[in-house]
Amino acid sequence: MASCPAMPEGFDFTDPDLLQHRVPLPELAELRATEPVHWVPQHHNIAGFADDGYWAVTRHADVKYVSTHPELFSSTTNTAIIRFNERIERDAIDAQRLILLNMDPPEHTRVRQIVQRGFTPRAIRALEDNLRSRALAIAANAAARSGPFDFVTEVACELPLQAIAELIGIPQEDRLRIFEWSNRMISYDDPEVAITEEIGQESAMELIGYAMNMSADRKQCPAKDIVTTLVAAEDEGNLASDEFGFFVLMLAVAGNETTRNAITHGMHAFLTHPDQWELYKRERPATTAEEIVRWATPIVSFQRTATQDTELGGQKIKEGDRVGLFYSSANRDPEVFDSPDVFDITRDPNPHLGFGGGGPHFCLGKSLAVMEINLIFNALADAMPGLTLAGDPRRLRSAWVNGVKELQVSAG
């Protein structure tokens, strides 16, 4: 194995200007082949962590290893977010430890055991008929439009939002508030959205406050919904109101932004691979949703922080070093996937890491996300079989989200 990747000077995989234009798949492939655990230097504190860079982990096996060893690689120390910005206060980073994504066992284990009550196979199945009707309505509304329309706002963002509102018991008329808040929280790197960190933090506090009020209501007046299950059930162990607030905050981002971007990238993939769209309309393979998530990989990377000196991929990693898990790279690893750069909706098996690399942080809502993707594409294939692209995707400027802000399409 060669040890000298041909990487441009100063190349940083978390540069939001880079991700606004593309996911750096060729550079990630170069690292996988030459130095799969590679030190990426950064200007001091540019990511908000008072350090000078991170290790980029690019191979499937190594991403899985880090993900499944939380005792060596912590989510809590510096959170799972690989880049904030140089102006963020350390207090603001530490406050995010209250989110499940940024917890380590045993605290993570306690909270996750409670919130899993809302994501049992039975709880998800109970949503299916309702979400199928919603998907059909979303597709029908879009099909009725004359001329080009934005697939992101008219289609992709609707079902995930409605699903989360349905799951938690948020009145559907409030779902746009949730959409606004979560958009503002993750769009702090995109100047077009004109969101400052302050507005992002205010939005987070508004969303948490909204959820805490719901929690307080259910504690007084229990109902047959997930909120009651999580905060007021008689079982041992419930979420405190602030814990529930942070849980809803995570759902609004993790369950809304990621699924929405998977659906958008999936549609774009179909329309740029017409043979796959024809195959899908004809056969509706059950393997489709998993390939869309592999292909899209909505989260480019999360991070962990080494809790002690250790070794990974032949590199000596020091205690306190940040380690970036590049899911976009792991999901194109030729050691795991045949023809990884081919979009193939019949791919099986498909051990992608688009829902995380296993371990304690494996995506809680995976089955819900797969259901939503299947339902919306089934509905779209029936309502708009002649859908065509009407413009190039406009990408989100972000350090770690593979996001699309706008995708113009025509119903055909």
N, C-alpha and C positions, 0 to 999 in steps of 0.2 A: 504494500500500500504506500503510495507516495505521501509525503507529509507536508507538501507545500501547495496549498490551494491557490489557484490564480484568481485572487480576489482584489478588486480595485482598492486602492488606499482609502482607509476611512469608511469602508462600506458597512452600514449598520442596518440589520434586518428589521429593526424597530423604528426606522425613520418614517414618520407619518407622511412626508412628501413622497417617499418611495411607494408606500402602500396606497396612496391616492391614485397612483398610476398603474400599479401591478403588484401581484404577489411575486417575490423574487425566486421563482422556481428554478431557473438555470443556475443561479448562485448557490441555492440550497443543494441542488444535485451535485455541484462541484465539491461542496463540503462533505456530503455523504460519501463521495468516492475517494476523497483525499484525506480529510481530517474531520471525522464525524462528530467529534467534540472539539469545538474551535473557540478560542478566546476572541471576543469582539470588543475592541477598545472603544470607549466613549469619552467625550469631554467630561471632566469631573462634574458629577451631580446633574447631568443633562436629563436623566430619567427620574430624578427626585430622591435618589437613594444614597447620596454622599459617597459614591464610589466611582470607579473608572471603567466600568464595562461589565460584561456577563459572558458566560459560556453558552454558545449555541449548540444544542443537541439536535442532531438531524436524522439519526437512524431510528427506525421503528422500534427495534429491540431496546435501544437506550432510552427512548422516551417512555416505553413501558416500564423499564427498570426504575427510573426516577419516580414515576407515578405510583409505583407499588411499594416504595420504601419511604414512607413519610417520616420515619424516625431518622433518616439520613438527609432528607430533602424536605424542608418545612414550607408550608403554605402561609404560616402565620408571621414568620419573622419579617418579611417585606411584602406580604400579600402575594396573590397569584398574578397581579397586574404587572406586566413586564416594564411598562414605561408610563410614568405620570409626566411631570415636566419640572424644570428646574425651579419654578416658583412655588411649588407645593410645600406646605409646612409639614414637618414630620408628624405632627398631631393628626393631620387630615389623613395621612396614610394609616396611622395606627388605629384610627376610628373605624377603618374598614375591616378590622379583624372581627367585628361583630357579624360579618356576613359569612355564611356557611362555606362559601368558596375559599375563604381565607382562614379557615380554622384547621387545626391539627387534632388528631386523637389525643386525649380522650374527649375533649369538649366537642369536637366535630362528631364523634360517635353518638354522644348524647343527643345533640340537636337533630342529627340526621335520622336517628331512630324515631324521633317524634314526627318529623315532617314526612317521612316515608308513609305514614298512615294515609296521607292524601294521594299517594301515587301507587297504591296497590293495583294489580292487574284488574281487579273488580272495579275500583274507582275509575280507572281509565276507560274500561269497557262501557261503563255506565254513561260516558260522555259521547259515545260513538254516534248514535243515531242523531242526537242533537247537532253534533259537529258536521255530520254528513249533510243535513238540511242547510246548515249555515254555508258550507262549501258550495253547494248547488246554487244557493242564492247569490253568493259573491260572484260566481262564474257567470250566472245569468245576467246580473247587473252589468258586469263588464262587457259581456257579449252584445248588450243592447246599445252600447256607445257607438256613435258614428265617428269615424276618423281615429287617429292615433290617441292613445291614452298612456298614462304612467302606470306600468304594471306594479310597481312597488306600492304606491298608495292605494290603487284601486283593488288589487288582488293580494299581493304577498303579505302585506302587514295585517290584513283584516282577520284571517282565520286564527293566527297565533294570539292576537289580542282578544278575540272573542272566546277562544279556548281558555285563556287564563282567567278572564272575567268569569266564565262559566265555572271553572274549577274552584276558584276561591269564593265565588258568590258576590263578586263586584257587580253592581247593576250595569247592564250593557251600556246605558247612557253615559256612564262614567269612564268607559274604556278609552275614549279619546284623551281624557286627562292623563290616564296611565301612559298612553302612547307619547304624549307631549313630554311628560316627566322623564320617561326612560330615554327618549331621544336626546333630551338635553343633558342627561347624565353621561352618555357615552360619546357625545359629539363635541367634546371640549377641544379636540384637536383640529376641527374643521372650521375655518374662518367663515365659510359661506353660511353656516348655521349661526354664526355670530354668537356663540355661546362662550362665556368666560367660565373659568373654574368656579367663580362665585355663583353664577347662575346655575351651574351644574350641581353645586352643593345645595343651593336653595331648593332645587327641584327634588333632590334626594330627600331633603328634610320634609318637603310637602308630601311626598309619596309615603314616607315612613309615618308621618303624622296621620295621613288618611287611613293607613293600615292599622295603626294603633287605636284609632277611634273605632274601626270595625271590631277589633279584638275586644275592646272594652264593652261594646254593645253586646257581643256574644256571651261574654262572661256574665252579663246581667240577664240576657234573654237568649239562651242557647237555641240554635236552629239545627236543621238537618243539613249541615254543609261542612266543608273542609275546615272553615275557620273554627267552628265549634269543636271539631275533631282535634284540632291542634292546640287550642287555647283553653277550652272549657270542658273537655271530656273528663269523665270521672277516673279514667285510668291513671296509673302512676305517671308522673312526668308530663308537664305541659309547657308550652312556650310562654314566657313572659310577654307582655304587650310589646316591649321594645324588640325582643327577639322575633316576634311575629312581623313587626314592621320591617326589620332587615331581611326577613325571609321573602316578603312580598317584593321588596326592592330587588332582590336577586332574581326572583321569578320574572319580574318585569323586564329585566335585561337579558337574563339567561334564556328565558322561555319565549321571549318576544323577538329580540334582535336576532338571535341565532337562527331560529326557524324561519323567520322572514327572509333572512339573507340566503338560507339554503334554498327556499322556494324560488327566489329571484335568480340565483345562479343556476338552479335547475332548469328554469324556463329558458334562460339564455343558452345553456348547454344544449337543450333540445332544439332550439331554433338555429343553432350553429352546427348541429349534427342532425340534419333532417332525417337521416336513415333511422336514428334512434327514436325520433318523434313518431315516425311511421310505425316502427316496431311497437312502441308504447301504445299508440292508439289501437293497434290491432290486437295485441296480446296482454297488455297490462301486467308485466312480470312482477311478481311479489318482491323481487330483488331490487326494484327501482329506487326506493327511498334511500336504501343504504348506499347505493352508488352515487346518488345526488349529494348525500352528505360527504362522502369521501372526496368527490370531485370539487365540491364547494369549499369544504373545510372552513366554516364561518369564523372560527377562532384560529387565527394564524399561529398564535403562541400564548401560553401562560408561563409563569416562572415558579421556581422553587428556590430556596436558599439553603446551602449546605450547613448542616448542624455540627459537622466535625470534618476534619481532614479526611478525604476519601479519594477514590480513583474511579474514573469513568472513561470508557473508550480510550484507554491508554494515557489519559491526562490526569495529572495530580490536581485535585480541586481542594481549595483551602476552606476551612470553616468560615462562613460569612460570605462566600462567593455566591453570586446569583447565577442560576442555571435556567436558560430559556428552553422550553420544550416546544419545538417547532412541528406542530401537528401537520401543517401544510407539507412539510418535507417527509415526515413519517408516512403520510398517506400516498406518497409517490415513490416509496422505497422499492426498487426492483428486486430486492432480496425477498420481498413479501408478496408483491403484486406482479402478475404477468402484464406486460404492456401497460405500465402504470399511467402513461400519459394519454391513454385511450379512454374515452367516456363510453362505458359499456354497461347498460342497465341490466344485463343478464349476468353480471359478474358474481360468481359464487364458487368458493367462499369469498368473503370480503371483510377481513379482519381490520378494518380501518380504525383510526383513533379519533374520528371526528366528534365522538362523544367523550373524549378523554382517553387516557392511556391505561384505564383500569385503576384498581386501588380505591381508596376511600372516596375520591372525588369523581368517580365515574358518574356520568350525567344522570341525575335523578329522574328527569323527564324524558328519557330516551323513547320509551314506548309511546308517549303522547306525541312527541315530535314526529316519529315515524308514521303514526296514524294521521296526523295533520297533513304531512307531505303526500301520503297516498290519497287521502280524501280530496285535496285540492287539485291534484293532477288528474285524477279520475274525472272530476267535475269539469275541468278545463278541456280535457280531450273530448268530452261529450258536447260541451257548449260552444267551444271555439276551435274545432279541428284545423281550421285554416289560419290560425294565428301566425303573424309574421313580425319580424323585427322592424322597427321604424326609426331606429337610432342606436348609437353605441351606449353601453351602460356608463353612467356617471358615478364614479366611485367615491366612497367616503374617505376623507383624510383621517387616518387613525393609525395608532402604533401597533395595534394587535387584533383589530376586527377586520375581516375580509368583507367589507360592506359595500352595498350599492345603494345610492340615494335615489337614482332615477333610471328607469328602463322603458323607453317608449316602444310600444307595440301597437299593432292593428289587429282587429278581430278577423279581418280577411273576408 
